[in-house]
């Protein structure tokens, strides 16, 4: 069958032949939802199918399950915009104008009008040949993704205007994403909370019992380095070194699993790991009580 005659189901089923029957039911339904959300948009099935496959998180139990959980209507719009479709770009501008206005009014330190912010964001997201909008993979609402991108633009603009490298003060970003001083971090913590929790728990389970016990004794029972050394019959310097190693192994295991699950940039991954690390004590206490 020539590529021009391939349907979206054909493209996806070629990747997962055993799921063809499920895809023949699922794909038309999800695409009907996407077209209803963004009427008038038409995309090439072969190209869109390849994009959907690239959006599937590593480790997904099945292609059908990944497509079912994906915000496919938002991916549909984002892909059409990345392709430079004029109708899609107009629809995007209309749909997200309120986000530009909200961010511009609340991040006042940047002194950017909603129209200027919209233009700056369009340049950042849709510039060819590698439009940034392609990075959106449907794992959260496109509206939230766009708002974070707008916040970043305002933060960058504020730094350039002030000649400073430090971020805006908390009072300058009061409610952009219902967070305090770090809107990007708070958004990522909300958006990827379940992934973070699962990755953290799996990484903890992978540790040796010795490493888990060191972490458990220190973080959940409050034992000092000297007490750890006495309890484990080792020198205090060895106890401190092993405790630090266990902590690094846990965070590295968490990072590795997040990389397998999420399609995000290195910078965003670092932010997600920072979010996990910022909750280290609280999360660790809960996890280590359940992992023996």
N, C-alpha and C positions, 0 to 999 in steps of 0.2 A: 504494500500500500504506500503510495507516495506520501512524503511528509506533509504536503499541503492538505491531504485528506484525513490526517490523523485527528481524532477527537481528543478532548481533554482526558476522557476516561482511558483512551488508548495509551496516551503518554504516561499517565500515572500507573496503569496496569502493567505496562512494560517494565516498570521498576518493581512491582509487586504482583506478579502473575497470579499467585494464590489468592489474592484479595479482589480479583476482578469483579466477582459477583457483588461483593459489598460496595465496591466503588461505583458500580453501575446504578446502585440505589442512592448512595450518599452524594456523589458529585453533582448530579442534576439538581438535587434538593438544595445543596449549599450554594450552587451557582445561581439558582433562581432567587435565593435570598440576597445574594450579592448584587444581582442585576436590579432587583427591586429597590435595594438601598441606593444604588447609583444608576438610575435609568439613563439609557442612551449611550452608555460606555460599552465598547466592544474591544476585546483583546484577542491576540493570536493564541489559539489553544496550545500550540506546541511550545511557544515561548513562555506562556503563563504556567503550563505544566512543569516545565523545567524550573521555573522560579519557585513554585510551590514545593517541589522536591527539595530545593535548596533551603527552604524555610523550615523543613521538618527537623525538630531537635534531635540530636544524636541520642540514641538509647530509647527512642519511642517504641512502645510495644508493637505497634503496627502503623502502617501508613494511614489506614482508615481512621484509627483512633486519633492520630495526630491532626488529620484534616478536620475531624469532628470538633476537636477542642480549639482549633485555630480560629481567629477572628477573620474569616475568609473574606467577608465583605470589605473590611478595612484593607486587607492585602490586595484585593481586587482594585480598589481605588489607588493605592500606593503604587502598584505595578503600572497601571495606566498612566499615572503621572510620570513615573520613571521613563516610560516610553515616549514621553513628550506629547501625549494626547491632549489637544486643546480643550475638549469638553471636560476631561478629568481635571486638568489644571484649574479651570473655572469652577468646577464643583468643589475642589479642594479649598480654593480661596473663599468661597461662600460659606462652606461648612465650618471653617476654622477661624473666620474673622472674629468671633467672640473671644477666642483664646488669645489672639493678638491684643485685643483691647484690654482683656483682663490682666495679662502679663505686663503690658506697657503701663497701665495705670497703677499697678501694685509695685512694680520694680521701678520706682520713680527715680532712683539714683542714676539709672542709665540714660534718662532724658531722651527716650525714643518714642516717637508717635506710633500709633497702631499701623498706619500706612507704611511708615519706614520699616517697622519691624516685619510686616508682611513681605515687603520687597527683599529685605535682607535674608529672611528665612527662605524665600523662594530661590534666591541665588544659592544658598547653602544646600538646599534639599534637591533641587532639580537640575543643577548644572551638569551638563554632559562633559566627558563621556561616562563618568562614574557617579551618577546621581546618588546622593546620600540616602534618599528615600528608599533605595533598594535594601538598606540595612534593616528596615522594619520587617519583622518576620511573623507578625500576627500573634505574638505571645501575650500581648496586653492591648488595651485600647489604643488605637491610633491617636485619638484625642489627647491622651496622656503623653504619648510619645512626642507629639508635636509641641505640647506645652513645655516639656522638658527641654526640647531643642530651642524654643523661644527664650526660656529662662537662661540657657547657656549663652545665647547671643547677647542678652541684656547684661549678664555678668561680664562677658568679654568687653562689651562696649563701656561699661562702667570702669573697668580697670584701665582701658586705654584713655578714657577721658580724664581720669584722676592721675594717670601716670604711675599707678601702683600695681603691684602684682598680687596683693592680698585680696581675698574675696570681700564682697560687701558685708557690712555689719548686719547682724540679725534683724535689727529694726528696719533695715532697708529692703528686706525680702520677707515681709510679715506673714502673708497668707497665700503666696503664689501657688503652693501645692499643699497647703495646710501643714506646713513644717516650719522649722526654725531657721538656723543659720545655713543649712546645707540642703537645698531643695532637691538636687540631683540624688544625693545619698538617700534621703527619705523616700523619694519616689521609687528608687530601685529596691529599697527594703520592702516597700509595700508590694511592688509588682512581682518580685521574685521570692517572696517569703517562703512559700511552700518548697520551692527548689532549694533554697538555702537550708531549710530545716532538714530535708531529706539528705542533702549532700553532707551536712554536718554529722547527722546520725550514722550514715554509712561510713564516713571517715573515722568516727570514733570506734565503730565496731571493728574496723580493720586494724586498729592499734593492738600491740601486744598487751597481754594482761598486766605486765609490769608497768607499761606506760600509762594504761588506764588507771591503775591503782595510784600511781604518783599524782596524776591529775585529780583523781577523786579525793585523795587525802588532802591535797593542797587547796583545791577550789571548793569542795563541798564540806570538808571537815575542818578547814581552816588551819591545817598543820603548817608550821613554819619550816624553813629549809633545815634548821637544826633538828627539828622533830622528825622530818622526813628521813634525814640521814640516820638518826637513831633507829627509827622503825624499820628501815631497810638494810641496816648494817653496813652503811657506806659512808665515805667522807662527805662533809657538807658541800665541798666544791663539786664532787661527783653528783650529788643529789641535785644541785642547782643546774648542772649541765644536762642531766637526764631530763629534768623537768622542762627545761627550755627546748630540748630536742623533741620531747613528746608534744609540746605545744606547736612547734613548727610542723611536725608531721601531720598533726590534726588539721591545721590550716591549709597545708599543701594538699592534703587529701580532699579537703572541702573544695579548694580551687580547681583541682583536677576534675572532680565530678561536675562542678558548675560549667566548666568548659565543655564537657560532654553533653550537657543538657541544654545550654543556652546558646543562641546565636546573637552574641553581642560583641562589641568592640573590646579590645584589650583594656581601654580606659574604663569602660563600663564594668568589665569583669573586676578590675581593681576596686572599683567603688562597691560592687556587691561583696567582695571579700572584706573590704573595710567595714561594711555593714555587719557582716558576720563576726568580725573581730571585735567590733564595738559592743556586741552583745555576748562576748565570749563567756564571761563568768556566769551570766544568767542561763544561757543556753547549755553550757557545759554541765552545770549542776543538774538540770533536768535530764539531759541525755545520759549522764553517767549513773543516774539512779536507775535507769532502765536497761543499761548495757552492762552485763557482768563480765 
